[in-house]
Amino acid sequence: MATDPTVSEFRKSAEVTDQEIDAAVDAVPADLATDAYPLAKGWSLDLVVTIRTHAHAADALTTDTPAWTRTMVRTAILLAHPVKG
């Protein structure tokens, strides 16, 4: 695994489940102020930074197309680098 793995890499190695990723996706519109979302096994994800650094996800949050928003937020989360702790 890479030294700075993405959520997608954690998913591939089964350290993060689809259900945990779905829960993170659901947390974004519910509470965008969450800066340390507990992902799995001691890993956390800064959802605010994750969305801000992914332009399509940030733009999708301003639309009224739930499927598009969910897809873009999930993509941003899969590309994000969680931190231990």
N, C-alpha and C positions, 0 to 999 in steps of 0.2 A: 504494500500500500504506500502511496505517496507520503511525504513528510508533512504535507499540509492538505490532507484529504478533503474532498467535498462530501456533501451528504449523499450524493449519487454513489460515490465510491464506498461509503459505509453501507449503503443499500445493497450493493453488489456483494459485499462480504458478509451480509446478513447481520451486521451490527446495529442496523436501524431497519425497522419493519415498515411496510407500506402504511400500516395503521398509525405508526408514530409520525410519519410524514404527513398523512392526511390530517392528523390532529394539529400539526403545526400550520398547515394550510388553513384549517378552520379558525385558528387563533388569530390570524392576520386581520381579517375584517372585524373580528370581535374585539380586539384590543391591540391596536397598532402601536401603542406605547410600550409594549412588551420588549424589553431590551435583552433579556436573558431567558429565553424560552428553553426549558429542559427538554432535550431531544431524546436521549437514551444513554444508559450506562455511564452517567457522569458527563456527557457531552451536552453543551448548550449552544443555542443559536441566537444571535442578535437579530430579531425580526425587523427592527427598524432599519438597521444598516443593510440587511439583506434586500429589503424592498427598495430603499433609496438608491442602491447601487445597481439595480436592474431596472432600466428605464421602461421596458415594456410592462413590467409588473406594476411599477408606480403609476403609469398611464392607465393600466387596466382597472386600478382601484377607483378611477374617476368615471368609469363607464357604468352603465346599467345593464351590462351583459354578464350575468353571473358565471356562465361557463367559460367565457374568455378570461375573466378575472381569476377564476380558480386555476385555469391552465397556466397563466402567466405567473401567478404566485407560486404554484408548485414548481415551475421551471426555475424560478429564482431560488427557491429553497434547495432544490437538487444541486444547483451550482454553487451554493454557499459553502463556506468553510466553518464548521462548528469548532468550538473551543472546549478544552477539557476543564472541568471545574464547576 
